[in-house]
Amino acid sequence: SNGVVMITTKKGNHGSGLYLSTFSHLKDYTAEATTLNSIPSDGSEHEAMIGKVSIPVKYSYYTAPKISPNVYMLAEVPNWKVYDILQGKLRLFHDNTYIGESYWHPEEIQDTLHFSAGIEKNIGVERRLKATNKGKNLLRTSDKVLREWEIIVKNNKDFAVEVTVEDQIPVSTGSEVKVNLIESSQAKVDEAMGRLTWNLKLAPGEKKIINLSYEVVVKDGAHEYILRNNKDL
């Protein structure tokens, strides 16, 4: 995968610098090394470079601070099928710096292949609870819980970036509980899943604040339902 083949040698054998490899997962491949490789005769697995392929990649950034306090770099490879590469482990470099490993899955159906390129430490994100208010309605027939969240995203890079931010509010499946989204900072809302998405454009050094607030109205006698179905409450 990605021009690298694993070779296991037996003790006492010496490599010649020419290696043939046959794969049967998708089709048969025969690859001839373009450079000589030194393979130790120690009975262990070693990597031998067969060749290099340059693939255009579009980088983007993603964060779901409710789940993880990190921003992740994502790599997108459009029209990936034309490269005819088998699945396997990838070593990722960005700006000539090794950033980690990922995995190539060529069986995917999508035209664009997506994989994680690791944590982006120069973009910060923080999600914090600003307020929680509880009370009853005027007729005292139901309880209300109001929660206000604040999500802060800061670009510490010296160039502009686009960051996709996702969060989620509780979703009710019964008439005993009603969830009202009050403030979403113009998020794209998936009502069925309660998912909110923001696509932020941040200049170098810029910070943006997302305000999120929602109200949960619970009829009397439905508290057990709330505790069982909405962990966020």
C-alpha positions as CSV (number, residue, x, y, z in Angstrom):
1,S,0.0,0.0,0.0
2,N,1.2,3.5,-0.9
3,G,4.4,2.0,-2.5
4,V,5.5,0.0,0.5
5,V,5.6,-3.8,0.7
6,M,6.4,-5.9,3.8
7,I,9.1,-8.5,3.3
8,T,10.0,-11.3,5.8
9,T,13.5,-12.8,5.4
10,K,15.0,-16.0,6.6
11,K,18.3,-16.0,8.5
12,G,21.3,-16.3,6.2
13,N,19.5,-15.1,3.0
14,H,20.6,-11.9,1.2
15,G,18.3,-9.6,-0.8
16,S,19.2,-8.6,-4.4
17,G,17.3,-5.2,-4.4
18,L,14.6,-6.6,-6.8
19,Y,11.4,-7.6,-5.2
20,L,8.2,-9.0,-6.7
21,S,4.9,-8.9,-4.8
22,T,1.6,-10.5,-5.7
23,F,-1.7,-9.5,-4.1
24,S,-5.0,-11.2,-4.6
25,H,-7.4,-9.0,-2.6
26,L,-8.5,-6.9,-5.6
27,K,-6.2,-8.0,-8.4
28,D,-2.7,-9.3,-9.0
29,Y,0.1,-6.7,-8.7
30,T,3.7,-7.1,-9.8
31,A,6.0,-4.2,-8.7
32,E,9.7,-3.7,-9.4
33,A,11.7,-1.6,-7.1
34,T,13.2,1.5,-8.6
35,T,15.9,1.7,-6.0
36,L,18.0,-0.8,-4.1
37,N,16.9,-1.8,-0.6
38,S,19.0,-3.3,2.2
39,I,17.1,-6.1,4.0
40,P,18.7,-7.5,7.1
41,S,18.8,-11.3,7.3
42,D,17.3,-11.5,10.8
43,G,14.0,-13.3,10.2
44,S,11.9,-10.2,11.0
45,E,9.6,-8.1,9.0
46,H,11.1,-5.1,7.1
47,E,9.7,-2.4,4.8
48,A,11.2,-2.1,1.3
49,M,10.5,1.0,-0.8
50,I,9.1,0.0,-4.2
51,G,8.3,3.6,-5.4
52,K,6.6,6.8,-4.5
53,V,3.3,8.2,-5.7
54,S,2.2,11.9,-5.2
55,I,-1.5,12.3,-4.6
56,P,-3.3,15.7,-4.3
57,V,-5.0,16.0,-0.9
58,K,-7.4,18.6,0.4
59,Y,-7.0,19.3,4.1
60,S,-9.9,20.4,6.4
61,Y,-10.5,20.7,10.1
62,Y,-13.2,19.1,12.3
63,T,-14.1,19.2,16.0
64,A,-16.9,17.9,18.2
65,P,-16.1,19.4,21.6
66,K,-18.9,17.7,23.3
67,I,-17.1,14.4,22.7
68,S,-13.4,15.5,22.5
69,P,-11.6,18.8,23.3
70,N,-9.5,18.5,20.2
71,V,-9.5,19.7,16.6
72,Y,-8.7,17.1,14.0
73,M,-7.1,17.5,10.6
74,L,-9.0,15.5,7.9
75,A,-7.5,14.6,4.5
76,E,-9.8,14.3,1.4
77,V,-8.7,12.6,-1.8
78,P,-11.1,13.2,-4.7
79,N,-11.2,10.7,-7.5
80,W,-9.1,8.3,-5.5
81,K,-10.0,5.3,-7.6
82,V,-7.8,6.4,-10.4
83,Y,-4.7,5.7,-8.3
84,D,-5.4,2.0,-8.1
85,I,-3.8,1.6,-4.6
86,L,-4.6,-1.3,-2.2
87,Q,-5.8,-0.8,1.3
88,G,-3.2,-0.5,4.0
89,K,-1.5,1.7,6.6
90,L,-0.5,5.3,5.7
91,R,2.3,7.4,7.1
92,L,1.2,11.0,7.1
93,F,3.4,14.0,6.6
94,H,2.4,17.7,6.5
95,D,4.8,20.5,5.8
96,N,7.6,17.9,5.7
97,T,6.8,16.9,9.3
98,Y,5.6,13.4,10.3
99,I,2.2,13.7,12.0
100,G,1.1,10.1,12.5
101,E,-0.5,7.2,10.8
102,S,-3.9,6.5,9.3
103,Y,-5.4,3.7,7.1
104,W,-6.4,3.6,3.5
105,H,-9.7,1.9,2.7
106,P,-10.2,1.7,-1.1
107,E,-13.4,-0.3,-0.7
108,E,-15.4,2.8,0.2
109,I,-18.2,3.8,-2.2
110,Q,-17.8,7.5,-2.0
111,D,-16.0,9.4,-4.8
112,T,-13.9,11.2,-2.2
113,L,-11.9,9.3,0.3
114,H,-11.7,10.7,3.8
115,F,-9.2,9.8,6.6
116,S,-7.9,11.4,9.8
117,A,-4.5,13.1,9.7
118,G,-4.3,13.5,13.5
119,I,-4.8,16.2,16.1
120,E,-4.2,19.9,15.0
121,K,-2.6,21.5,18.0
122,N,-2.6,25.1,16.6
123,I,-6.4,25.4,16.6
124,G,-8.0,25.5,20.0
125,V,-11.5,24.6,21.0
126,E,-13.4,24.9,24.4
127,R,-16.9,24.0,25.3
128,R,-18.3,25.3,28.6
129,L,-21.6,25.5,30.4
130,K,-22.6,29.1,30.9
131,A,-25.9,28.6,32.8
132,T,-28.5,26.1,34.0
133,N,-31.9,27.3,35.0
134,K,-34.7,25.2,36.4
135,G,-38.3,26.1,37.1
136,K,-42.0,25.4,36.5
137,N,-44.4,26.9,34.0
138,L,-47.1,29.3,35.1
139,L,-49.7,26.6,35.6
140,R,-47.1,24.4,37.4
141,T,-48.0,21.4,35.3
142,S,-44.5,20.9,34.0
143,D,-40.8,21.5,34.8
144,K,-38.5,23.4,32.6
145,V,-34.7,23.2,32.2
146,L,-32.8,25.9,30.3
147,R,-29.1,25.3,29.4
148,E,-26.7,27.7,27.8
149,W,-23.4,26.6,26.3
150,E,-20.5,28.5,24.8
151,I,-18.1,27.0,22.2
152,I,-14.9,29.0,21.6
153,V,-12.7,28.2,18.6
154,K,-9.3,30.0,18.2
155,N,-7.0,29.8,15.1
156,N,-3.4,30.1,16.3
157,K,-2.0,29.5,12.8
158,D,-0.4,32.1,10.6
159,F,-2.9,31.4,7.8
160,A,-6.7,31.3,7.4
161,V,-8.5,28.0,8.1
162,E,-12.0,26.5,7.8
163,V,-13.2,24.5,10.7
164,T,-16.4,22.3,10.9
165,V,-17.8,22.3,14.4
166,E,-20.5,19.8,15.5
167,D,-22.6,19.6,18.7
168,Q,-25.9,18.0,19.7
169,I,-28.9,18.8,21.8
170,P,-31.3,16.2,23.4
171,V,-34.0,14.6,21.2
172,S,-37.4,13.6,22.5
173,T,-39.3,10.7,21.1
174,G,-42.4,11.1,23.2
175,S,-45.0,13.7,24.0
176,E,-44.0,13.9,27.7
177,V,-40.9,15.8,26.8
178,K,-40.4,18.7,24.5
179,V,-37.0,20.2,23.5
180,N,-36.9,23.8,22.2
181,L,-33.8,25.1,20.5
182,I,-33.5,28.8,21.5
183,E,-30.1,30.0,20.2
184,S,-27.8,28.2,17.7
185,S,-25.6,30.9,16.2
186,Q,-27.1,30.1,12.8
187,A,-26.2,26.4,12.9
188,K,-27.3,23.9,10.3
189,V,-29.8,21.8,12.3
190,D,-30.6,18.1,11.8
191,E,-33.8,17.9,13.9
192,A,-34.1,14.1,13.8
193,M,-30.7,13.6,15.3
194,G,-30.4,16.8,17.3
195,R,-27.1,17.5,15.5
196,L,-25.9,21.1,14.9
197,T,-23.2,22.0,12.5
198,W,-21.2,25.2,12.0
199,N,-18.7,25.9,9.2
200,L,-16.4,28.6,10.5
201,K,-13.8,30.6,8.5
202,L,-11.1,31.9,10.8
203,A,-8.4,34.4,9.9
204,P,-4.9,34.0,11.4
205,G,-5.2,34.6,15.2
206,E,-9.0,35.0,15.0
207,K,-11.4,33.7,17.7
208,K,-15.1,32.9,17.2
209,I,-17.7,32.2,19.9
210,I,-20.7,30.0,19.3
211,N,-23.7,30.4,21.6
212,L,-26.0,27.4,22.1
213,S,-29.0,27.3,24.3
214,Y,-32.0,25.0,24.5
215,E,-35.0,24.4,26.8
216,V,-36.4,21.0,27.9
217,V,-40.0,21.0,29.1
218,V,-41.0,17.9,31.1
219,K,-44.6,17.1,32.1
220,D,-45.2,16.1,35.6
221,G,-44.5,12.3,36.1
222,A,-42.1,12.1,33.1
223,H,-38.9,12.6,35.1
224,E,-38.0,8.9,35.0
225,Y,-38.3,9.1,31.2
226,I,-35.9,12.0,31.1
227,L,-33.3,10.4,33.2
228,R,-33.5,7.2,31.1
229,N,-33.3,8.7,27.7
230,N,-31.3,12.0,27.9
231,K,-27.9,11.6,29.5
232,D,-27.1,15.3,28.8
233,L,-29.7,16.2,31.3
